[in-house]
Amino acid sequence: MSDYKKNSITLTGAVGLGTGVMISAGIFALLGQVAELSGAWFPLMFIAGGIATAFSAYSYIKMSNEYPSAGGIGMFLVKAYGETTITAGAALLMALSMVINQSLVARTFGTYTLQLFGTDSGSWLVPALGVGLLTTAFLINIAGNSFIQTFTSIMSLLKIVGLSIFAIAGLWAAGFSFEAAEPGGNPPDLSPASYIAAVALTILAFKGFTTITNSGSEIKEPKKNVGRAIMISIAISLSVYMLLAWAVSGSLSITEIIEAKDYALAEAARPTFGELGVWFTVIIAILATVSGIIASVFAVSRMLAMLTDMKLIPHKHFGMPGDIQKHTLVYTIVFAMALTILFDLSRIAAIGVILYLVMDMIIHWGVLKKLKGKVQANRGIVTAALVIDAVVLSAFVLVKLQQDWLIVVVAVVITGLTFVGEKFFLKSVSQD
């Protein structure tokens, strides 16, 4: 693992990586989708998602304290399950969910950028711009850790400040009212399951904390700083999400939010601040998505490189020069580009939620049944995290089966093929 530089990422840099991934598509692309599933009180869903994520993060922090590693989740799974199909499959699901998040961010970048020119969000320019962003992320990631952490930290600070200004200005314009949004002309019919499904989407908005665990041994004093960085990132992200959600709630009706769900923040700026507000919001969205995708690509390429070194996933050079990490960087970008072209924001988010929660449950089960004593984890907290995941995943799948059953099938097929493929790969490796 000579490609990884220990102590090369500071606490501030780690927080920058975490918030860089979280405050990107997390609020720009998902806010409208959350409102569609939970109606007028959608801001509260982000609180529920933050609480659920805090429970989930507990297992990762405990594992990071015991096994700080640049492979993060891949190493955690090895410690819990050994070099088995479950380990390889779950680790690959995590990597896939991160790549899916990259495509979500890329399409969000395209969608918001086009708001500057009044172009429809269904235009072919959306995926084209997304692919361009992914290409840029690839080039920046080649520059190495020092540049990435500096870049993401600065960009994260700029977008947090910018979004906070937007949110506070929006709340001021609404008289700092924290009342529920007006329903509008055609509010959605909601069920208890849809509210819980909305929480699943907000969990996706917080999953960027895993970027920090995947940089484990590269963070200075990892046993102290990984946990700190995770909780600080979650707290900062939740604060920003809540401010923005209430600002949007005070500016648009639920019907209007749903109609503009792919670019709800930009639309929310229009009634109060006019076109200048739209420009400001879009610029912040561009900063957020750029930093988010760079941080995510950084983390997933390292995770895949470690899994390759451990012979848990197949690897082909295809004649490319450079080390394994550079190759996994290419694979990550190419797959993200394909998803960006093929799926819209709602479908990308749905696949990401399902794959991530399945992997997350496998992590918690491993801690609960295999490593509870070793990592000194509280059984009640880990059990609660597992139950929360199971409940929100079940509700989300139920709702999506009613709304878009095909995407559930796609997610199930991806999950199944991942584990079956890994089983055959590991069998072939053992025979060699």
PEWO-V655979 format. One line per field, one symbol per residue. burial: 1 if it has 24 or more other C-alpha atoms within 12 Angstrom, else 0. Layout:
burial=???
This chain:
burial=000100111111111111111111111111111111111111111111111111111111111111111111111111111011111111111111111111111111111111110000110011111111111011011101110111111111111111110111111001000101111000010000111111111111111111111111111111101111111111111111111111111111111111111111111111011000111111111111111111111111111111110111111000000011111111111111111110111111111111111111111111110111001010101111111111111111111100000011011101100110011011000000
